């Protein structure tokens, strides 16, 4: 790695969605002659090595390297959503000081062979900006949640000042007034789940408060969206963070940029790109091949969300009662409590044998692109939402945490591409939602999806907004390095 080239350090939060986005951005920077180091936690790095071809894939870039850092937790810690705060504690005690050492006097410092010239960490890593300011190098945050969620974070100080957060009383249908641009449709229940807690001292609220203070101070913020999708939010967000790089949908921008990269000679980038932390079950694709066109409901709650046994059975019953074929991801560890296959009612087993398929993890982008898929029952994670928009698949949204509550409101009320069933746990509601998605509301949803997918496709073409914002990011990295 030459010391004369710009050297970016990418540092994702250790979760599937952000790691996936980071690796895609890393490749895009590598092909633009920027030296890149991805700093993963050791736990993430181990899983990537186990389940993906990242090592061979990245070996084609002489300007790339992986580094790993401890997350401060023992190897056998489950790192589940329920115990996520323990990870932040571990990071605070172990990762943060180790990161500072690396930057100030260690392998990334100005004294090293290849000093880092720009840091691009996850937007929740406020400590990274402290270090960047201490050593005097620029930092650009990478926000992998949706812009609408980021906007609710940035408005948190205002919501607190106005007395809207913490909530006064239990009514979740009260309209929210202090998130500009959303006054007509945002209710308390659509704010990120942690806004529902009744005190502000909990750890998550502290992290979000810090993010609201730190993100505007950075050189800029990279967001995974395209202008046309989020124009109504970006106009407000830019009052606080003027320098935004909107480079989404990142997964399609990535595919199109790599496919035209002459140095790589990639025929089919889709077939070789997996950043999955679990092993993908590809046999689901052969099962999909056997299903009628536009017939299957795909079900996944992403990489983090955890369901109770009861919630899982309600979803399963709802799907079976709808009479439609379904492909359901049951991620290892995604069910809280004692789940036993022997407790499964016979009717569910019998009907699932006829028209269901379970997998622990699937190649989701390929699944959503399959002609047999008619709808997506989703947790409304931001990557899943964008992937569904690109493939024009309408959604049934059952959000769990973080940005998912806000995303699902935008899906149903603003983009009009799906049904939001947040805060319910009922097989009858699920069955009805499936039927509405496929019959009653399908034409309206498809009309909106066609328009959004067209804008998404345009945004990544040579004159498109996301393509140009990526170029601007690359040029800025080179000039500020
Ligand atoms: C988390 C948060 O929950 C989410 O709200 C936030 O936007 C990002 O961090 P996660 O649960 O990982 O996200 O959901 P999502 O953002 O949708 O990302 C999941 C990724 O895993 C997607 O890219 C999806 O394609 C992939 N995936 C999911 C698979 O490849 N296979 C699967 O079986 C399920």
Boltz pocket constraint, residues with backbone or C-beta under 6 A from the ligand:
constraints:
  - pocket:
      binder: B
      contacts: [[A, 15], [A, 16], [A, 17], [A, 18], [A, 20], [A, 144], [A, 145], [A, 146], [A, 276], [A, 300], [A, 301], [A, 302], [A, 303], [A, 304], [A, 305], [A, 329], [A, 360], [A, 361], [A, 362], [A, 363], [A, 364], [A, 365], [A, 379], [A, 380], [A, 381], [A, 382], [A, 383], [A, 384], [A, 385], [A, 387], [A, 401], [A, 402], [A, 403], [A, 404]]
      max_distance: 6.0
